[in-house]
Amino acid sequence: MAAFRERNHQLHPSSHQSGMSERRPAVIVTGSSGLLGHPLCQRLANLGYEVYGFDRVGLPEPPKVMEHVRDIECDVSNSASVRSAMQKVRQLSGDKIASVVHMAAYYDFSGSDSELYDEVTVKGTDRLLNELEDFELEQFVFTSTMLVHAPCEVGKHIREDDPLKARWAYPQSKIDTERLIRDGHPNVRSVFLRIGGVYTEFGRQPTLVQQIKRIYEKDFQGHFYPGNTEAGQSAVHLDDAVDAIVRTVQRRDRIESCTPILIGEPDPPSYAELQQLIGSQIHGDAWPTIRIPKRLAKVGAAATDMVQGGSAFIKPFMVDMADDHYALDISRAQSLLEWTPRHHLADEVATMTGLIKSDPQTFYRKNGLG
């Protein structure tokens, strides 16, 4: 089981904080020790908030030197745990909460339809919102995914009011949770941030990391692709994702309830462009990519997964999504958040490939590769 929990713009915490003697606005961040959670807590604390980081016991702990960030044990799959965590917040900060950034959720890249999606992601959100009913809550931010949308044609861009159509269990759990928040808790001032695949200078985004690994190792399978090589999927650098969330919190009194906002780089490089870019950076040569039939690719993926005891990254269900194109219209983020990504994946690939060439052990370790 895996839990998905998922600098320096000078913004002011809130008009509510008018003097040094007043209490800092309180923000709860669930999934606080995760990839997004840890830097988000630090950024919010630096901007004048009192941050309460909720996460399960035993997960990686953020450094204790983070001033104005308090770690509180919370398992959203357990009602008593959520209730206890909220009681601690009340004791420490009172009944007023500026924002809750809810990132704790279940995530499994195998594509299996686990009951934990409902228990952790959907019902976990419901448990948290039920406990928040006794608080004066200004905003509830739910980190969703761009994958709640149906893919678009190459050359077009997805907008927030475009159809929702999950292609596998993870985005379906996000659709279900957005519906729960909208219909089950209509009085909550909610925002749905539909975020692209998050990456860092070390990689971290799973499909991208695997693509780099295959080319670095000169894996024969890395030359074949069962989909449209002109398709691509929007990504977003960790720093830009954190910046978007912070801007959402800062503008909590200006964003209407139940507002979805797409967050990602609007024009992603295609699979073919990434193949060529990675190949040239690592090996200095073009990396030929041959399109193969989906039927053959599924057989190969199933056979490889069987040989590897179910641990192969590429699963048969992924083959059907090889044509999916996710380019984003970010005009709403630009308008409501004044947000535009400062990083671009095509420019960051050089850093990732440079690391795997100079220090493959560190690259493999940071990306959880065997």
N, C-alpha and C positions, 0 to 999 in steps of 0.2 A: 504494500500500500504506500502511496506517496501523497503527501499533502502539498497542494500548490498554494503558496501563500501570496503561481507566479511564485551649477549650484548657486548658483549664486546670483539669481535675480533678486534685487532688493525690494521685496514686497513687504507690506505691513500686515500684522496678524489680523486686525479687525478694528472697525470703529468702536467695538465694545471695549477695547483696551485704551483708555484715555489717560492713564497715569501710571507711574512706576509702582505705586502702592496697590494697584488693583491686581486681582488674581489673573494669571495667564489663562487664556481660553483653552479649554480641554479638548483634546482630540484622541479618539481611540483608533488604533491601527491593529486590525486582526491579521494574523499571519506575519507578525512583526519581525521574525528572524529570517524571513525568506529573502530571495533575490531582490525584490522590490521593497519589502517591508523595512529592512534594516536601514538603507540609505534614506528612505522616506521619513522614518522616525527622526533621524539625525537632522534632516533638512527642516522639518517642521519645528523641532526644538530650537534650531538656530534662528528661526524666524519669529520666535516669541510665544510658542505654544507649549502647554504642558501635555506631554504625550504619554499615553498609556498603551503599551504594547502587549497585545493578547496573543499567546501562542501556547501550544501544548508542551508539557514537561518532556525533557529528553531531546528536544530539537535543538539545533545549533543556537547558542545564546549570543546575542550581540554584546559587544564590550560594555562592561559596567561603568566605564568612564563617561558615558553619554549623559551629560547633565540635562535635567528636565525630561528624561525618558525613564519611565518606570515599567519594569517588566511584571506582568501579571499572568499567572498560569490560567489558561482557559482552553477547554476542549469544546468546540461548538457542537459536537455530537452528543454532549451530555448537558441536560438542562440544569442540573445542580451546579456544574462547573461554570456555566454561563452566569447563573444567578449570583454565585459567589464572587466572580470577577466584577460584575456590575456593582455589587455592594461595596467592594474595595474602592472602586472609582468614586462612589458616592461619599465614602468616608474621607477620601483624599481631596476631592474637588467639588463636592456638592452636587446639586441636581441639574446643573446646566452643562450641556456638551455642545461645543461648536460644530463638530463633525465626527462621524464615524466612517473610516475608510475600511471597507470590509473586503479583504482579500483571501481569507482562509477558505479553502475549498478542496475538493478531491480531484485528483488528476492522475490519469493512467494512460500512457501512450500506446498501450496494447490495442486500444479500441474496444475492449470488452465492456459490456453494459453492466457494470457493478452496481450493487444496491447501495454502495457507499456514495455514489453521486447524489442519490436522494437523501440519504441519512446525513451526510456532511454538508453538501453544498446547498441543497434546497431546504431541508428541515433545520439545518444549522443556522441558516439565515433567519428562518422564522423564529427560532429560539431567541436569537439575539434581538430581533425587533420586538418580540413580546416583552423582554426585560426592559427595553428602552422606552416603553410606553409610560413609565413612571418618571421619565426624565424630560427636561426641556431641551429637545434635540433640534438643532438648527438645520442639519443636513445629514443625509445618509448616502455615501458614495459606494456603489457596488462595482467592483472591477470585473467586467464581463470580457468578451472576446469578439473580435471582428468576425470570427467563424460562426456566429449566430446567423449571419447573412448567407444567402445563396451566393455562390461565386458569380462574377460578371464576365462579360466577353472581353478579350484582349483589346485594349484601346479605350475601354470605358472605365468608369469609377463607381464604386458603391457609395450610396448615401444612406443616412440613418433611417429614412422612411422606405427603403427598399425591402423586398420580402425577406422574412426570416425563414431559414431552412437549414437545420443542422444536418451535417453529413455523418456524424458519429456521436457517441455518448457524451463526450465532454462538452461540446457546444450545446447539446440538447439540455444538459443540466443548467447551463447558463440561461437559456431561453426560459426554462421552467422557473428559475429563480427570479428573473426579471418580472415574469408574470405574477409570481407570488408577491413580490414587493408592490407592484402596481395595483393588483386587485385585492390582496389580503391586507395591505397596510396603506390605504390611500391617503391617509393624513400625514404620512412621512414625506418630507421634502427630499426626494430621491434623485440621484443622477446615476446613469449607467454609462461607464466608460468602456467602450468596446475597443480593446487594445490589440494591436498587432503583435507578432512574435517578438519577444524581448530578447535583445542580444547585448553583449558587452565586447570590449576589445579582446577578450579571451574566447569569444564565441558564445557559449551557453545555450543558444537557440538550437534545439535538438536536430532538426532536419539540416540546418546549415552546417552544424558541427560534423554530422555524419557525411555530408557531401565533401567537406574538406578532408576528413579522415580517409575516405575512399580514394580520393585523388592523390593524397600524400603517400598512401601505401601502394599506389598503382594497382588497386583492386580492379580486376577485369570487369566486374559488375558495374564499376563506375562509368563505363563507356556507354551503358544502355539506359534508356528512359522510356517508360510506356505511355507518356503523355505528350501534350503540346509543349515543346521546349521554349516556345515564345511566351508561355504563361509564367507568372511570378506571384509571390505572396508578400504583401506589405509587412515590413518589420519596423521596429522602433528601438533605438538605443536606450539602455537603462536610464541614462541621465535625462533623456527627453521624456521618458515615461514618468519618471519621478516628478519632473517639472510640470507635466500636464496635471498630475494628481494634486500637486501643491496649488497650482493655479485654480483648480476646481474648489479646493477648500477655501482659498482666499476670496473667491467670488461667490460664496455660498448664499449670500442674500440677493444675488442677481440672476441666478439660474432657476428656472421654473421646475417644479416637481415633475418627476418621470421623464426627464430629458436624457435621451441617449446621445453620446458624443463619440465619434470615431477618432481613434488616436493611432497614428502610424505614418510612415513615410508614404506620400501619395502615389509615387510612381516607382514600384519596385523593379530591380533588375530581373530579367527573365532567367529561367533555369539555364538556358544556353549561355547567356552572358556571364552568369556566375561560374559555370563550368570553364569557360575560356579564361576568365579572370583568375580563378583559383589555379588552374593548370599552368598558366603563364607565370604566376607569382611563385609557384612551388618548383616547377620543373623547367621553366623557361621556354616551353613549347606549347603549341595548341593542344587542346585536349578534345579529341574527336568524341562526339556524342551521337549514338545511333538510336533512332526510335524503333521500339519493338512492340509487337501486339500485346494488348493487355492480357489476353488469355494466357499467353506464354509467360508473361511476367508474374501472373498470379501463381502459376505452377511452380516457377522458380522460387518465389518468395515463400511459398508453403514448404517446399522441399528444404530450403536453407534453414527455415525456422525449426523444422523437425530435426535436422542434423545438429543444430545448435541447442537443442533442448528447450525450445520456446523462447530463447533469449535474443534472436535476431531482431535488429531494429526494424527492418522493412517487413511489414505484415501484409498479407493479401488484401485486407480492406483498404490499404493506402493506395493500391494500384488504381482503384476507381476514381480517386481524387487527384490523379496526376495531371489532369487538364485544368484543375481549378485555378482561377485567376482572381487574386484579391488586390485590386488597386483602390485606393480610398479617396473620396472627396472629403477633404478636411476643412471645408469652408466653415462648418459650424464650430469646430475647435478654434479656428482663427478668429471667428466673430465673438464667441462667448468667452473664450479663455485667453485670447490674444496669443495663441500657441502655434508655433511652427517648428518642426524638428530642425535641430541644428546639426545633427549627424546624418550621414547617408551611408547605407550599407556598402555600396560599391566602393566608397572611400575607405571604409574600415577593414575590408577584407585583407588589405596589405599587412595590417597589424596582426591579424589572426594567423595568416599564413607565415608571417615572419616568426611568430612564436613557435608554431609547430616545426618549423625548420631549425630554429636555433635551440629550442628546448622542448622537444616532444614530450618528455616526461611531465613537465608542468602543464602543457596543453591537455594531455590525456587526463591528468589528475583533476584539473579545474573543470573539465567537462564530463567527469564520471565515466571515462572510457576504460574498458578492460584492456 
